[in-house]
Amino acid sequence: MLGTKLRDRYREIVGDDGPAEDEVRDAFTTIGTAAQSLVDSIGESMRDPEIREQVKEATSTFFSAIGKTLSQLGDELRSTRVDDEDQ
């Protein structure tokens, strides 16, 4: 079982110096609760048309920047390839 293997590996690495299992379990519970709260907050926020539009604009800008960067990278690679062939 994966959980048992992970627990055993954790014990091998940390030994008696690390936090107790209940502390680790509590930490994971806290992380899980925080993640769920974040997802719930995003879901609720996406119901707002203004926020939805802002997310749409931000996403468009982000992917436009990625596209421009990849285009420039392609130009650089083609330029380097042509330079290498000329030598």
Secondary structure, DSSP 4 states (H G I P E B T S, - for coil): -HHHHHHHHHHHHHGGGS--HHHHHHHHHHHHHHHHHHHHHHHHHTTSHHHHHHHHHHHHHHHHHHHHHHHHHHHHHHHHHHHHHH-
